[in-house]
């Protein structure tokens, strides 16, 4: 079973969940379009690190996503990230050999999250981002940062079983 990032559901509003995520360690590549950074991250967890450790795959795989032009926030850098297993800490996490893979500590954050099934085409993802933003605006919830896409399944999984989520960091709720 793949370890999934832990979170606490603070509240549910219509189709979204307000979630509090604890501090997490991420392996991140920046500046890559679409899923092109995946191989760098995959190589890192399969032993391309200074200790040669194989790191178990976790879920979700996180990517930055563009927000529709009408939204009040702007996407900064494109990135893809793997959440590292929870048993790693700042001192024990394997150091990447490839300098394009960075280890980042993500502080505790609160996200508004909208779950959906199926494939993650640009159009489908944008439709769900727009729905999430509209629910937040209608409920006067202030968005704090860029949207992200979280994918929980292998790209080879059939669309009907794929779990995906779009999320936006919000002010503490």
LUMMAR-605436 format. One record per atom (N, C-alpha, C, O): residue number from 1; x negated, y negated, z negated; atom name; residue in three letters. Coordinates in steps of 0.1 Angstrom, whole numbers, plus 5000, padded with zeros to 4 digits. Each point is the difference from the previous one (the first is absolute). Layout:
BEGIN
PT,ketor,px,py,pz,zator,zafi
PT,NUM,X,Y,Z,CA,ala $
...
REM end
This chain:
BEGIN
PT,ketor,px,py,pz,zator,zafi
PT,1,4992,5012,5000,N,unk $
PT,1,5008,4988,5000,CA,unk $
PT,1,4991,4988,5000,C,unk $
PT,1,4990,4999,4993,O,unk $
PT,2,5013,4991,5015,N,unk $
PT,2,4993,4988,5001,CA,unk $
PT,2,5004,4990,4989,C,unk $
PT,2,5012,4998,4997,O,unk $
PT,3,4978,4997,4996,N,unk $
PT,3,5002,4990,4989,CA,unk $
PT,3,5006,4987,5007,C,unk $
PT,3,4995,4995,5010,O,unk $
PT,4,5016,5000,4984,N,unk $
PT,4,5006,4987,5004,CA,unk $
PT,4,4997,4989,4991,C,unk $
PT,4,4999,5003,4987,O,unk $
PT,5,5000,4985,5018,N,unk $
PT,5,4997,4989,4991,CA,unk $
PT,5,5012,4999,4990,C,unk $
PT,5,5011,5001,5003,O,unk $
PT,6,4985,4996,4985,N,unk $
PT,6,5010,4999,4989,CA,unk $
PT,6,5006,4986,5000,C,unk $
PT,6,4993,4991,5003,O,unk $
PT,7,5019,5008,4992,N,unk $
PT,7,5007,4988,4999,CA,unk $
PT,7,5012,5001,4990,C,unk $
PT,7,5005,5011,4998,O,unk $
PT,8,4999,4978,4997,N,unk $
PT,8,5012,5000,4992,CA,unk $
PT,8,5011,4992,5007,C,unk $
PT,8,4997,4989,5004,O,unk $
PT,9,5015,5016,4997,N,unk $
PT,9,5011,4993,5006,CA,unk $
PT,9,5006,4991,4989,C,unk $
PT,9,5005,5004,4990,O,unk $
PT,10,4994,4983,5013,N,unk $
PT,10,5005,4990,4991,CA,unk $
PT,10,5015,4997,5002,C,unk $
PT,10,5007,4998,4990,O,unk $
PT,11,4997,5002,5022,N,unk $
PT,11,5014,4997,5004,CA,unk $
PT,11,5003,5004,5014,C,unk $
PT,11,4991,5001,5008,O,unk $
PT,12,5022,5002,4995,N,unk $
PT,12,5004,5002,5013,CA,unk $
PT,12,5010,4989,5004,C,unk $
PT,12,5009,4996,4993,O,unk $
PT,13,4989,4999,5020,N,unk $
PT,13,5009,4990,5005,CA,unk $
PT,13,5003,5004,5014,C,unk $
PT,13,4992,5001,5009,O,unk $
PT,14,5021,5003,4993,N,unk $
PT,14,5005,5005,5013,CA,unk $
PT,14,4991,5011,5004,C,unk $
PT,14,5000,5011,4993,O,unk $
PT,15,4993,4988,5018,N,unk $
PT,15,4992,5011,5005,CA,unk $
PT,15,4985,5000,4996,C,unk $
PT,15,4992,5008,5004,O,unk $
PT,16,5005,4982,4988,N,unk $
PT,16,4985,4998,4996,CA,unk $
PT,16,4998,5004,4986,C,unk $
PT,16,5009,5000,4991,O,unk $
PT,17,4979,5004,5006,N,unk $
PT,17,4995,5002,4986,CA,unk $
PT,17,4990,4989,4997,C,unk $
PT,17,4991,4997,5008,O,unk $
PT,18,5009,4998,4980,N,unk $
PT,18,4990,4992,4995,CA,unk $
PT,18,4991,5009,4992,C,unk $
PT,18,5004,5006,4990,O,unk $
PT,19,4983,4995,5014,N,unk $
PT,19,4991,5009,4994,CA,unk $
PT,19,4988,4993,4994,C,unk $
PT,19,4995,4991,5006,O,unk $
PT,20,5001,5014,4982,N,unk $
PT,20,4987,4995,4994,CA,unk $
PT,20,4990,5011,5002,C,unk $
PT,20,5001,5012,4996,O,unk $
PT,21,4988,4985,5011,N,unk $
PT,21,4989,5009,5003,CA,unk $
PT,21,4988,4997,4990,C,unk $
PT,21,4997,4988,4998,O,unk $
PT,22,4997,5022,4996,N,unk $
PT,22,4989,4997,4992,CA,unk $
PT,22,4987,4997,5008,C,unk $
PT,22,5001,5001,5012,O,unk $
PT,23,4989,4995,4982,N,unk $
PT,23,4987,4998,5007,CA,unk $
PT,23,4996,5013,5007,C,unk $
PT,23,5002,5011,4995,O,unk $
PT,24,4994,4988,5018,N,unk $
PT,24,4996,5011,5008,CA,unk $
PT,24,4987,4997,5007,C,unk $
PT,24,4996,4989,5002,O,unk $
PT,25,4997,5022,5001,N,unk $
PT,25,4987,4999,5008,CA,unk $
PT,25,5004,5004,5014,C,unk $
PT,25,5006,5010,5003,O,unk $
PT,26,4990,4981,5006,N,unk $
PT,26,5003,5002,5015,CA,unk $
PT,26,4987,5001,5008,C,unk $
PT,26,4990,4993,4997,O,unk $
PT,27,5010,5016,5013,N,unk $
PT,27,4990,5000,5010,CA,unk $
PT,27,5006,4992,5012,C,unk $
PT,27,5011,5004,5004,O,unk $
PT,28,4982,4985,5000,N,unk $
PT,28,5006,4991,5010,CA,unk $
PT,28,4991,4998,5012,C,unk $
PT,28,4988,4999,4998,O,unk $
PT,29,5018,5000,5014,N,unk $
PT,29,4993,4995,5012,CA,unk $
PT,29,5008,4988,5005,C,unk $
PT,29,5013,5000,5000,O,unk $
PT,30,4980,4990,5004,N,unk $
PT,30,5007,4987,5004,CA,unk $
PT,30,4997,4997,5015,C,unk $
PT,30,4989,5004,5005,O,unk $
PT,31,5020,4989,5001,N,unk $
PT,31,4997,4995,5014,CA,unk $
PT,31,5003,5010,5011,C,unk $
PT,31,4997,4998,5011,O,unk $
PT,32,5009,5013,4986,N,unk $
PT,32,5004,5010,5010,CA,unk $
PT,32,5014,4999,5004,C,unk $
PT,32,5009,4998,4991,O,unk $
PT,33,4994,5004,5021,N,unk $
PT,33,5014,4999,5005,CA,unk $
PT,33,5007,5013,4999,C,unk $
PT,33,4994,5011,5003,O,unk $
PT,34,5018,4989,4993,N,unk $
PT,34,5008,5012,4998,CA,unk $
PT,34,4993,5010,4991,C,unk $
PT,34,4996,4997,4989,O,unk $
PT,35,5003,5015,5016,N,unk $
PT,35,4995,5011,4991,CA,unk $
PT,35,4985,5003,5004,C,unk $
PT,35,4995,5010,4996,O,unk $
PT,36,4998,4981,5011,N,unk $
PT,36,4987,5002,5004,CA,unk $
PT,36,4990,5002,4989,C,unk $
PT,36,4989,5005,5002,O,unk $
PT,37,5014,4990,4986,N,unk $
PT,37,4991,5001,4988,CA,unk $
PT,37,5001,5014,4993,C,unk $
PT,37,4993,5003,4991,O,unk $
PT,38,5017,5004,5013,N,unk $
PT,38,5003,5013,4993,CA,unk $
PT,38,4988,5009,5000,C,unk $
PT,38,4997,5006,4989,O,unk $
PT,39,4996,4996,5022,N,unk $
PT,39,4989,5009,5001,CA,unk $
PT,39,4988,4996,4990,C,unk $
PT,39,4994,5009,4994,O,unk $
PT,40,5004,4978,5004,N,unk $
PT,40,4990,4996,4991,CA,unk $
PT,40,5004,5004,4986,C,unk $
PT,40,4991,5005,4992,O,unk $
PT,41,5021,4993,5004,N,unk $
PT,41,5005,5004,4987,CA,unk $
PT,41,5000,5015,4998,C,unk $
PT,41,4996,5005,4990,O,unk $
PT,42,5008,5002,5021,N,unk $
PT,42,5000,5015,4999,CA,unk $
PT,42,4986,5005,4998,C,unk $
PT,42,4998,5009,4992,O,unk $
PT,43,4993,4986,5016,N,unk $
PT,43,4986,5004,4998,CA,unk $
PT,43,4995,4998,4986,C,unk $
PT,43,4993,5008,4994,O,unk $
PT,44,5010,4980,5000,N,unk $
PT,44,4996,4998,4986,CA,unk $
PT,44,5006,5010,4991,C,unk $
PT,44,4992,5005,4991,O,unk $
PT,45,5020,4999,5010,N,unk $
PT,45,5006,5010,4990,CA,unk $
PT,45,4996,5014,5003,C,unk $
PT,45,5001,5009,4992,O,unk $
PT,46,4994,4993,5020,N,unk $
PT,46,4995,5014,5003,CA,unk $
PT,46,4985,5002,4998,C,unk $
PT,46,4994,5010,5005,O,unk $
PT,47,5000,4980,4988,N,unk $
PT,47,4986,5002,4996,CA,unk $
PT,47,4990,4990,5005,C,unk $
PT,47,4988,5001,4997,O,unk $
PT,48,5016,4989,5011,N,unk $
PT,48,4991,4989,5004,CA,unk $
PT,48,4999,4990,4990,C,unk $
PT,48,5003,4988,5002,O,unk $
PT,49,4992,5016,4986,N,unk $
PT,49,4997,4991,4989,CA,unk $
PT,49,4987,5005,4993,C,unk $
PT,49,4995,5011,5003,O,unk $
PT,50,5000,4980,4989,N,unk $
PT,50,4986,5003,4995,CA,unk $
PT,50,4999,5013,4991,C,unk $
PT,50,4989,5005,4999,O,unk $
PT,51,5022,4999,4995,N,unk $
PT,51,5000,5012,4992,CA,unk $
PT,51,5004,5013,5008,C,unk $
PT,51,4999,5011,4995,O,unk $
PT,52,5005,4986,5018,N,unk $
PT,52,5004,5011,5009,CA,unk $
PT,52,5013,5007,4995,C,unk $
PT,52,5003,5011,5004,O,unk $
PT,53,5004,4983,4986,N,unk $
PT,53,5012,5005,4995,CA,unk $
PT,53,5012,5000,5010,C,unk $
PT,53,5001,4990,5007,O,unk $
PT,54,5006,5021,4993,N,unk $
PT,54,5013,5000,5008,CA,unk $
PT,54,5010,4994,4990,C,unk $
PT,54,5001,5004,4988,O,unk $
PT,55,5007,4986,5017,N,unk $
PT,55,5010,4994,4991,CA,unk $
PT,55,5014,5004,5005,C,unk $
PT,55,5003,4999,5012,O,unk $
PT,56,5005,5006,4980,N,unk $
PT,56,5014,5005,5004,CA,unk $
PT,56,5007,4988,5006,C,unk $
PT,56,5000,4989,4996,O,unk $
PT,57,5008,5014,5015,N,unk $
PT,57,5009,4990,5006,CA,unk $
PT,57,5011,4997,4991,C,unk $
PT,57,5005,5009,4992,O,unk $
PT,58,4999,4979,5007,N,unk $
PT,58,5011,4995,4992,CA,unk $
PT,58,5010,4993,5009,C,unk $
PT,58,4998,4999,5012,O,unk $
PT,59,5013,4997,4982,N,unk $
PT,59,5011,4993,5008,CA,unk $
PT,59,5004,4988,4991,C,unk $
PT,59,5000,5001,4988,O,unk $
PT,60,5003,4988,5018,N,unk $
PT,60,5001,4998,5015,CA,unk $
PT,60,4988,4995,5006,C,unk $
PT,60,4990,4996,4993,O,unk $
PT,61,5009,5004,5020,N,unk $
PT,61,4990,4993,5008,CA,unk $
PT,61,5006,4986,5002,C,unk $
PT,61,5012,4999,5004,O,unk $
PT,62,4981,4991,4993,N,unk $
PT,62,5005,4986,5000,CA,unk $
PT,62,4994,4992,5011,C,unk $
PT,62,4988,5000,5002,O,unk $
PT,63,5020,4993,5005,N,unk $
PT,63,4996,4991,5011,CA,unk $
PT,63,5006,4986,4998,C,unk $
PT,63,5012,4999,4996,O,unk $
PT,64,4981,4991,5008,N,unk $
PT,64,5006,4986,5000,CA,unk $
PT,64,5009,4999,5012,C,unk $
PT,64,4998,5007,5010,O,unk $
PT,65,5012,4985,4989,N,unk $
PT,65,5010,4999,5010,CA,unk $
PT,65,5003,4985,5002,C,unk $
PT,65,5000,4992,4991,O,unk $
PT,66,5003,5004,5022,N,unk $
PT,66,5004,4987,5003,CA,unk $
PT,66,5014,4997,4995,C,unk $
PT,66,5008,5009,5000,O,unk $
PT,67,4993,4979,4995,N,unk $
PT,67,5014,4996,4995,CA,unk $
PT,67,5006,4991,5011,C,unk $
PT,67,4993,4993,5007,O,unk $
PT,68,5020,5009,4996,N,unk $
PT,68,5006,4992,5010,CA,unk $
PT,68,4997,4985,4999,C,unk $
PT,68,4999,4995,4988,O,unk $
PT,69,5001,4998,5023,N,unk $
PT,69,4996,4986,5000,CA,unk $
PT,69,5008,4991,4990,C,unk $
PT,69,4995,4990,4996,O,unk $
PT,70,5017,5014,5001,N,unk $
PT,70,5009,4992,4992,CA,unk $
PT,70,4996,5001,4985,C,unk $
PT,70,5005,4992,4992,O,unk $
PT,71,4987,5018,5004,N,unk $
PT,71,4997,5002,4986,CA,unk $
PT,71,4990,4989,4995,C,unk $
PT,71,4993,4994,5008,O,unk $
PT,72,5007,5004,4979,N,unk $
PT,72,4992,4990,4994,CA,unk $
PT,72,4985,5004,4997,C,unk $
PT,72,4993,4992,4995,O,unk $
PT,73,5003,5020,5009,N,unk $
PT,73,4987,5004,4998,CA,unk $
PT,73,4993,5005,5013,C,unk $
PT,73,5007,5003,5009,O,unk $
PT,74,4980,4997,4992,N,unk $
PT,74,4993,5003,5012,CA,unk $
PT,74,4990,5012,4997,C,unk $
PT,74,4994,5000,4989,O,unk $
PT,75,5006,5009,5020,N,unk $
PT,75,4990,5011,4998,CA,unk $
PT,75,4986,4995,5002,C,unk $
PT,75,4997,4993,5009,O,unk $
PT,76,4994,5011,4982,N,unk $
PT,76,4986,4996,5000,CA,unk $
PT,76,4993,5010,5009,C,unk $
PT,76,4999,4998,5012,O,unk $
PT,77,4994,5012,4982,N,unk $
PT,77,4992,5009,5007,CA,unk $
PT,77,5008,5013,5002,C,unk $
PT,77,5007,5005,4991,O,unk $
PT,78,4991,5002,5020,N,unk $
PT,78,5006,5013,5002,CA,unk $
PT,78,4991,5010,4993,C,unk $
PT,78,4988,4999,5000,O,unk $
PT,79,5019,5010,4993,N,unk $
PT,79,4992,5010,4992,CA,unk $
PT,79,5008,5013,4999,C,unk $
PT,79,5012,5000,5002,O,unk $
PT,80,4980,5010,4995,N,unk $
PT,80,5006,5013,4997,CA,unk $
PT,80,4993,5005,4987,C,unk $
PT,80,4988,4998,4998,O,unk $
PT,81,5020,5008,4993,N,unk $
PT,81,4994,5004,4987,CA,unk $
PT,81,5005,5014,4996,C,unk $
PT,81,5012,5003,5003,O,unk $
PT,82,4980,5004,4991,N,unk $
PT,82,5003,5013,4993,CA,unk $
PT,82,5000,4997,4985,C,unk $
PT,82,4990,4994,4995,O,unk $
PT,83,5020,5010,4998,N,unk $
PT,83,5000,5000,4985,CA,unk $
PT,83,4991,5012,4996,C,unk $
PT,83,5003,5011,5004,O,unk $
PT,84,4988,4986,4987,N,unk $
PT,84,4991,5011,4996,CA,unk $
PT,84,5007,5007,4988,C,unk $
PT,84,5007,4994,4992,O,unk $
PT,85,4989,5019,5006,N,unk $
PT,85,5006,5007,4989,CA,unk $
PT,85,4999,4993,4986,C,unk $
PT,85,4989,4994,4998,O,unk $
PT,86,5020,5007,4994,N,unk $
PT,86,5001,4993,4987,CA,unk $
PT,86,4989,5004,4990,C,unk $
PT,86,4997,4992,4991,O,unk $
PT,87,4996,5019,5011,N,unk $
PT,87,4990,5004,4991,CA,unk $
PT,87,4987,4992,5002,C,unk $
PT,87,4990,5001,4992,O,unk $
PT,88,5009,4992,5020,N,unk $
PT,88,4988,4991,5002,CA,unk $
PT,88,5001,4987,4992,C,unk $
PT,88,5012,4995,4999,O,unk $
PT,89,4977,5000,4997,N,unk $
PT,89,5000,4986,4995,CA,unk $
PT,89,4989,4992,5007,C,unk $
PT,89,4993,5006,5008,O,unk $
PT,90,5005,4982,4987,N,unk $
PT,90,4990,4991,5007,CA,unk $
PT,90,4986,5006,5000,C,unk $
PT,90,4992,4998,5010,O,unk $
PT,91,5005,5010,4980,N,unk $
PT,91,4986,5006,4999,CA,unk $
PT,91,4999,5013,5007,C,unk $
PT,91,4989,5003,5004,O,unk $
PT,92,5022,5004,4998,N,unk $
PT,92,4998,5014,5005,CA,unk $
PT,92,5005,5001,5015,C,unk $
PT,92,4997,5010,5006,O,unk $
PT,93,5008,4980,5000,N,unk $
PT,93,5005,5000,5014,CA,unk $
PT,93,4988,5002,5009,C,unk $
PT,93,4990,4992,4998,O,unk $
PT,94,5010,5017,5011,N,unk $
PT,94,4988,5002,5009,CA,unk $
PT,94,4998,4987,5009,C,unk $
PT,94,5010,4995,5005,O,unk $
PT,95,4978,5002,4997,N,unk $
PT,95,4996,4988,5008,CA,unk $
PT,95,5000,5004,5015,C,unk $
PT,95,4994,5010,5003,O,unk $
PT,96,5013,4983,5005,N,unk $
PT,96,5000,5003,5014,CA,unk $
PT,96,4986,4998,5007,C,unk $
PT,96,4993,4991,4996,O,unk $
PT,97,5004,5017,5013,N,unk $
PT,97,4988,4999,5008,CA,unk $
PT,97,5002,4989,5011,C,unk $
PT,97,4991,4992,5002,O,unk $
PT,98,5020,5009,5005,N,unk $
PT,98,5004,4990,5010,CA,unk $
PT,98,5003,4987,4993,C,unk $
PT,98,5010,5000,4992,O,unk $
PT,99,4983,4989,5012,N,unk $
PT,99,5003,4987,4993,CA,unk $
PT,99,5013,4994,5004,C,unk $
PT,99,5004,4990,4994,O,unk $
PT,100,5003,5016,5016,N,unk $
PT,100,5013,4994,5004,CA,unk $
PT,100,5011,5005,4990,C,unk $
PT,100,5011,4995,5000,O,unk $
PT,101,4986,5016,4993,N,unk $
PT,101,5009,5005,4990,CA,unk $
PT,101,4997,4993,4987,C,unk $
PT,101,4988,5001,4995,O,unk $
PT,102,5021,4992,4999,N,unk $
PT,102,4998,4992,4987,CA,unk $
PT,102,5009,5007,4990,C,unk $
PT,102,5011,5004,5002,O,unk $
PT,103,4983,4996,4985,N,unk $
PT,103,5008,5004,4989,CA,unk $
PT,103,5005,4988,4993,C,unk $
PT,103,4993,4991,4996,O,unk $
PT,104,5021,5008,5002,N,unk $
PT,104,5006,4988,4994,CA,unk $
PT,104,5008,5005,4988,C,unk $
PT,104,5007,5010,5001,O,unk $
PT,105,4993,4982,4989,N,unk $
PT,105,5009,5002,4989,CA,unk $
PT,105,5012,4991,5002,C,unk $
PT,105,4999,4988,5000,O,unk $
PT,106,5013,5018,5001,N,unk $
PT,106,5012,4992,5001,CA,unk $
PT,106,5006,4999,4986,C,unk $
PT,106,5003,5010,4994,O,unk $
PT,107,4998,4978,5002,N,unk $
PT,107,5006,4997,4986,CA,unk $
PT,107,5015,5004,5000,C,unk $
PT,107,5006,5003,5011,O,unk $
PT,108,4999,4998,4977,N,unk $
PT,108,5015,5003,4999,CA,unk $
PT,108,5008,4990,5008,C,unk $
PT,108,4997,4988,5000,O,unk $
PT,109,5012,5018,5008,N,unk $
PT,109,5009,4991,5008,CA,unk $
PT,109,5014,5005,5000,C,unk $
PT,109,5003,5011,4996,O,unk $
PT,110,5006,4979,5007,N,unk $
PT,110,5014,5003,5001,CA,unk $
PT,110,5005,4999,5014,C,unk $
PT,110,4997,4989,5006,O,unk $
PT,111,5009,5021,5000,N,unk $
PT,111,5004,5000,5014,CA,unk $
PT,111,5015,5002,5001,C,unk $
PT,111,5006,5007,4992,O,unk $
PT,112,5000,4987,5018,N,unk $
PT,112,5014,5003,5004,CA,unk $
PT,112,4998,5010,5012,C,unk $
PT,112,4992,4997,5009,O,unk $
PT,113,5014,5015,4990,N,unk $
PT,113,4998,5010,5009,CA,unk $
PT,113,5013,5005,5007,C,unk $
PT,113,5010,5002,4993,O,unk $
PT,114,4989,5000,5020,N,unk $
PT,114,5011,5006,5008,CA,unk $
PT,114,4996,5012,5006,C,unk $
PT,114,4990,5000,5008,O,unk $
PT,115,5016,5011,4989,N,unk $
PT,115,4997,5014,5006,CA,unk $
PT,115,5007,5002,5013,C,unk $
PT,115,5012,4996,5001,O,unk $
PT,116,4982,5011,5008,N,unk $
PT,116,5007,5005,5012,CA,unk $
PT,116,4993,5012,5005,C,unk $
PT,116,4989,5003,4997,O,unk $
PT,117,5018,5005,5011,N,unk $
PT,117,4996,5012,5006,CA,unk $
PT,117,4997,4998,5015,C,unk $
PT,117,5004,4991,5006,O,unk $
PT,118,4988,5018,4999,N,unk $
PT,118,4997,5000,5015,CA,unk $
PT,118,4987,4995,5003,C,unk $
PT,118,4991,4998,4992,O,unk $
PT,119,5007,5000,5021,N,unk $
PT,119,4987,4995,5005,CA,unk $
PT,119,4999,4985,4997,C,unk $
PT,119,5010,4993,4998,O,unk $
PT,120,4978,5002,5003,N,unk $
PT,120,4997,4986,4996,CA,unk $
PT,120,4996,4992,5012,C,unk $
PT,120,4989,4994,5001,O,unk $
PT,121,5020,5005,5009,N,unk $
PT,121,4997,4992,5012,CA,unk $
PT,121,5000,4985,4995,C,unk $
PT,121,5006,4997,4989,O,unk $
PT,122,4988,4994,5018,N,unk $
PT,122,4999,4986,4996,CA,unk $
PT,122,5014,4995,4999,C,unk $
PT,122,5003,4993,4990,O,unk $
PT,123,5006,5010,5019,N,unk $
PT,123,5014,4995,4999,CA,unk $
PT,123,5007,5004,4987,C,unk $
PT,123,5007,4993,4994,O,unk $
PT,124,4992,5020,5003,N,unk $
PT,124,5007,5006,4988,CA,unk $
PT,124,4994,4994,4988,C,unk $
PT,124,5008,4996,4991,O,unk $
PT,125,4979,5002,5008,N,unk $
PT,125,4994,4994,4988,CA,unk $
PT,125,5004,4986,4999,C,unk $
PT,125,5004,4996,4989,O,unk $
PT,126,4996,4996,5022,N,unk $
PT,126,5005,4986,4999,CA,unk $
PT,126,5014,4999,4996,C,unk $
PT,126,5004,4991,4992,O,unk $
PT,127,5005,5018,5012,N,unk $
PT,127,5014,5000,4996,CA,unk $
PT,127,5001,5002,4985,C,unk $
PT,127,5008,4993,4994,O,unk $
PT,128,4984,5016,5001,N,unk $
PT,128,5001,5002,4985,CA,unk $
PT,128,4994,4989,4992,C,unk $
PT,128,5004,4997,4989,O,unk $
PT,129,4985,4997,5017,N,unk $
PT,129,4994,4988,4993,CA,unk $
PT,129,5011,4989,4999,C,unk $
PT,129,5001,4993,4990,O,unk $
PT,130,5005,5004,5022,N,unk $
PT,130,5010,4990,5000,CA,unk $
PT,130,5012,5002,4990,C,unk $
PT,130,5004,4991,4994,O,unk $
PT,131,5000,5022,5005,N,unk $
PT,131,5010,5003,4991,CA,unk $
PT,131,4996,4998,4985,C,unk $
PT,131,5007,4994,4992,O,unk $
PT,132,4980,5010,5005,N,unk $
PT,132,4995,4998,4987,CA,unk $
PT,132,4999,4985,4997,C,unk $
PT,132,5004,4996,4989,O,unk $
PT,133,4991,4996,5020,N,unk $
PT,133,4999,4986,4998,CA,unk $
PT,133,5014,4993,4997,C,unk $
PT,133,5001,4992,4992,O,unk $
PT,134,5008,5013,5016,N,unk $
PT,134,5014,4994,4999,CA,unk $
PT,134,5006,5003,4986,C,unk $
PT,134,5006,4992,4994,O,unk $
PT,135,4992,5021,5001,N,unk $
PT,135,5005,5003,4987,CA,unk $
PT,135,4993,4992,4989,C,unk $
PT,135,5006,4995,4991,O,unk $
PT,136,4981,5003,5010,N,unk $
PT,136,4993,4992,4991,CA,unk $
PT,136,5004,4985,5000,C,unk $
PT,136,5003,4995,4989,O,unk $
PT,137,4999,5000,5023,N,unk $
PT,137,5005,4986,5001,CA,unk $
PT,137,5014,4999,4994,C,unk $
PT,137,5003,4990,4992,O,unk $
PT,138,5006,5019,5011,N,unk $
PT,138,5014,5000,4995,CA,unk $
PT,138,5000,5001,4985,C,unk $
PT,138,5010,4996,4993,O,unk $
PT,139,4980,5010,5001,N,unk $
PT,139,4999,5002,4985,CA,unk $
PT,139,4990,4990,4993,C,unk $
PT,139,4997,5002,4989,O,unk $
PT,140,4999,4988,5019,N,unk $
PT,140,4991,4990,4995,CA,unk $
PT,140,4988,5005,4993,C,unk $
PT,140,4995,4996,4989,O,unk $
PT,141,4999,5014,5017,N,unk $
PT,141,4988,5007,4995,CA,unk $
PT,141,4988,4994,5009,C,unk $
PT,141,5000,5001,5012,O,unk $
PT,142,4990,4993,4981,N,unk $
PT,142,4989,4994,5007,CA,unk $
PT,142,4990,5010,5004,C,unk $
PT,142,4995,5008,4992,O,unk $
PT,143,5002,4992,5021,N,unk $
PT,143,4989,5008,5006,CA,unk $
PT,143,4987,4994,4997,C,unk $
PT,143,4998,4988,5001,O,unk $
PT,144,4992,5020,4996,N,unk $
PT,144,4987,4995,4996,CA,unk $
PT,144,4989,5003,5010,C,unk $
PT,144,4991,4992,5001,O,unk $
PT,145,5010,5018,5007,N,unk $
PT,145,4989,5004,5009,CA,unk $
PT,145,5006,5006,5013,C,unk $
PT,145,5012,5000,5002,O,unk $
PT,146,4979,5006,5005,N,unk $
PT,146,5003,5006,5013,CA,unk $
PT,146,5008,5013,4998,C,unk $
PT,146,5000,5006,4990,O,unk $
PT,147,5006,4998,5021,N,unk $
PT,147,5007,5013,5000,CA,unk $
PT,147,4990,5011,5003,C,unk $
PT,147,4990,4998,5006,O,unk $
PT,148,5013,5014,4988,N,unk $
PT,148,4992,5012,5003,CA,unk $
PT,148,5010,5011,5004,C,unk $
PT,148,5012,5000,4997,O,unk $
PT,149,4982,5009,5011,N,unk $
PT,149,5007,5013,5004,CA,unk $
PT,149,4993,5011,4992,C,unk $
PT,149,4988,5001,5001,O,unk $
PT,150,5020,5007,4993,N,unk $
PT,150,4995,5012,4993,CA,unk $
PT,150,5006,5012,5006,C,unk $
PT,150,5012,5002,5001,O,unk $
PT,151,4979,5007,5004,N,unk $
PT,151,5004,5013,5006,CA,unk $
PT,151,4995,5011,4992,C,unk $
PT,151,4989,5001,4995,O,unk $
PT,152,5020,5009,5003,N,unk $
PT,152,4998,5011,4990,CA,unk $
PT,152,4997,5013,5007,C,unk $
PT,152,4997,5010,4993,O,unk $
PT,153,5005,4991,5020,N,unk $
PT,153,4999,5013,5007,CA,unk $
PT,153,4989,5000,5010,C,unk $
PT,153,4996,4989,5005,O,unk $
PT,154,5000,5023,4999,N,unk $
PT,154,4991,5001,5011,CA,unk $
PT,154,5006,4995,5013,C,unk $
PT,154,5012,5001,5002,O,unk $
PT,155,4980,4994,5007,N,unk $
PT,155,5005,4996,5013,CA,unk $
PT,155,5006,5011,5008,C,unk $
PT,155,5007,4998,5010,O,unk $
PT,156,4990,5014,4986,N,unk $
PT,156,5005,5012,5007,CA,unk $
PT,156,5014,5005,4995,C,unk $
PT,156,5006,5008,5005,O,unk $
PT,157,4998,4986,4984,N,unk $
PT,157,5013,5003,4994,CA,unk $
PT,157,5011,4996,5009,C,unk $
PT,157,5000,4989,5006,O,unk $
PT,158,5011,5019,4995,N,unk $
PT,158,5011,4996,5008,CA,unk $
PT,158,5007,4987,4995,C,unk $
PT,158,5000,4998,4987,O,unk $
PT,159,5004,4993,5021,N,unk $
PT,159,5006,4987,4996,CA,unk $
PT,159,5010,5001,4990,C,unk $
PT,159,5001,4991,4991,O,unk $
PT,160,5008,5019,5009,N,unk $
PT,160,5011,5000,4991,CA,unk $
PT,160,4996,5003,4986,C,unk $
PT,160,5008,4997,4991,O,unk $
PT,161,4980,5008,5006,N,unk $
PT,161,4996,5002,4986,CA,unk $
PT,161,4990,4990,4995,C,unk $
PT,161,4996,5000,4989,O,unk $
PT,162,5000,4990,5020,N,unk $
PT,162,4990,4990,4996,CA,unk $
PT,162,5006,4990,4990,C,unk $
PT,162,5010,4995,5002,O,unk $
PT,163,4982,5003,4988,N,unk $
PT,163,5004,4990,4990,CA,unk $
PT,163,4991,4988,5003,C,unk $
PT,163,4987,5001,5000,O,unk $
PT,164,5019,4987,5002,N,unk $
PT,164,4993,4988,5002,CA,unk $
PT,164,5006,4989,4991,C,unk $
PT,164,5012,5001,4996,O,unk $
PT,165,4980,4989,5001,N,unk $
PT,165,5005,4988,4992,CA,unk $
PT,165,4993,4988,5005,C,unk $
PT,165,4989,5000,5003,O,unk $
PT,166,5019,4989,4997,N,unk $
PT,166,4994,4987,5002,CA,unk $
PT,166,5002,4993,4986,C,unk $
PT,166,5009,5002,4993,O,unk $
PT,167,4981,4990,5004,N,unk $
PT,167,4999,4994,4987,CA,unk $
PT,167,4994,4986,5001,C,unk $
PT,167,4992,4997,5009,O,unk $
PT,168,5013,4994,4982,N,unk $
PT,168,4994,4987,4998,CA,unk $
PT,168,4998,4997,4986,C,unk $
PT,168,5008,5003,4991,O,unk $
PT,169,4980,4992,5006,N,unk $
PT,169,4997,4997,4986,CA,unk $
PT,169,5009,4988,4996,C,unk $
PT,169,5002,4990,5008,O,unk $
PT,170,5003,5011,4980,N,unk $
PT,170,5009,4989,4995,CA,unk $
PT,170,4995,4995,4987,C,unk $
PT,170,4991,5007,4993,O,unk $
PT,171,5013,4982,5002,N,unk $
PT,171,4997,4995,4987,CA,unk $
PT,171,5005,5010,4990,C,unk $
PT,171,5010,5007,5002,O,unk $
PT,172,4983,4994,4986,N,unk $
PT,172,5004,5009,4990,CA,unk $
PT,172,5015,4999,4998,C,unk $
PT,172,5005,4989,4998,O,unk $
PT,173,5001,5022,5001,N,unk $
PT,173,5015,5001,4999,CA,unk $
PT,173,5004,5004,4986,C,unk $
PT,173,5012,5001,4998,O,unk $
REM end
